[in-house]
Amino acid sequence: MADSRRILIGAAPEERARFEALVEQHGSPLLLFDSAILRQQYQALTKALPGTDLYYAVKSHPNEHIIRELDALGAGFDVASAGEMDMLMDLQISGWRTIHTHPIKKDQEIRDALRFGATTFVVDNIDELKKLTPYRSRVGILLRVSFRSDQAVVDLSRKFGCDPDEVPAITHAANALGLHVKGLSFHVGSQCGNADKHVEAIDRCHTIMQQLNRRCSAPMGSLDIGGGFPADYAMAGFDIEAFCAPIRQALAKLPDDWHILAEPGRFLIAPAVTSVTTITGKSIRHGIRWYYLDDGVYGSFSGQIFDHAQYPLQVLTDGPRRLSILAGPTCDSIDVVAEGVELPELETGDLVIGYQMGAYTAATRTRFNLLPDAQFIHLPETSAEEIR
């Protein structure tokens, strides 16, 4: 079956020498993090969504170097587990700058979050509200609403989120329990093709909140518009300003004093990390050239299975091309990175580069076969243009 991902063939001598020098210095496989690209992405999204507070989705790539860069930019953090909170705590990041977005929580995790300093919790049903009643004086609640999108690559409203029509009953139950629902939240799905569902969700939440606020003594004034801002896996020059234009128009209709939040992960970190993997062997099977890499879908390419992503790839040499397969290092036959791709003849020791590799790659890798993880390398500041 042919692979539709972007494949780059060949490289300038200085580009090839740079990757080879990194492997010679650090070994292989590698994940190369360029903080300058992360800053560019953060600034671009801030400009595209003015007045919106950005809370980085730690789950997308929980790495201390990434967290430190975003901390320096003034980002907040979207956490969903005790482990993610522990990482922020170790980096001396205050819980006041976080929102706890997992709708289902153990009591111990609620207590740990409060001890950490987190005060905003997301819920989507009455049973979860009841868990928060012992801490009613210390918590503010965002009620997650489901808006399912057929445009999203990953549907994040199937497992979580109440129906919009359920919002009045759940907020009434919260009031009866002495809990304050300070606003609504939604996540229309991951890697959205367009912003239509964002706009629908903003408009519907706006209407619901206004209707409830007319008869509520503690009105809602926060709206969390989630994530879904896509990575440029096609390397076609994605325009976040244009993508967010309809969202800005929808947000402009909201009251000026409402607090608007977003939970970007993929858009921020995907382009800031590049993978380098090495061909460790080759064979011909049924007339097709197989190349075996030292990283695969149980490692940094795990997002191809869990996240349905197709990462752009580059080989550094050119020449006559033939049908080829790039396979990962494990003993499992599912460990195939790219199949049905036309590649020049490659040799053991040649490098394969993966782009847009920052989101849901290292985050979802496993230890199958107990193979070593790709080393995470924080590149020097001067590398922003060289590595792209």
LINFEN-V104542 format. One line per field, one symbol per residue. ss: DSSP state (a for helix, b for strand, c for the rest). phi: phi as a letter, one per 30 degrees, with the letter a starting at -180 (. if undefined). psi: psi as a letter, one per 20 degrees, with the letter a starting at -180 (. if undefined). A space follows every 50 residues. Layout:
ss = ???
phi = ???
psi = ???
//
This chain:
ss = ccccccbbbcccaaaaaaaaaaaaaacccbbbbcaaaaaaaaaaaaaacc cbbbbbbaaacccaaaaaaaaaaccbbbbccaaaaaaaaaccccaaabbb ccccccaaaaaaaaaacccbbbbccaaaaaaaaaaccccbbbbbbccccc cbbbcccccccbcaaaaaaaaaaaaaccccbbbbbccccbbbcccaaaaa aaaaaaaaaaaaaccccccccbbbcccccccccccccccaaaaaaaaaaa acccccccbbbbcccaaaaaaabbbbbbbbbbbbbccbbbbbbccccccc ccaaaaccccccbbbcccccbbbbbbbccccccccbbbbbbbbbcccccc bbbbcccccccaaacccaaaccccbbbbccaaaccccc
phi = .dccddbcciadeddddddddddddcjbdbbcccdddededdddddddbd icdccddeedadbdddddddeddjdcbccbadddddddddcicdddcbbc cddcbdddddddddddjdbcbcbbadededdcddcedcbccccdcdbdbd dddbdccddbjddeddeedddddddddiccddlcbabdkchddacedede dddddeddddddddbcdbddbbbccibjdddcddhcidcdddededdedd ddddedcdccbbbdbeedceddbbcbbcdcaaacbhicdcbcccbaddcd ceddcdchcbddbbcccblecbdbbccddddcdddbdbbiccbddcbejd cbccchcdchcedcdcceihdddddccdddedcedddd
psi = pqpjrpppprqqghgghgghhghhgiaqrqoopohhgggggghghghhmq jpppopnhhhnnphggggghghijqapoqjrhghhhghghjkpqhikqpo ipipqqhhhghgghhhjpipqprjrhhhghhihikhiiqqppopqpnppi iqhoojjghqprqhiigggghghgghikqooiaqqroirqlqhrjghggg gggghgggggghhhkphnqqjqpojbcipqqmhiljlpnhghgighgggg hiiqqhjqopqqmqfghghgiippqpqqpirqrpoljppppprjqbiich jhihghikqopqqpqirrapqqprpoqairjpiimpgpqkqoqrprqpiq qppprlkhplfhhjqakpjkqqqppopoqqhiighhi.
//
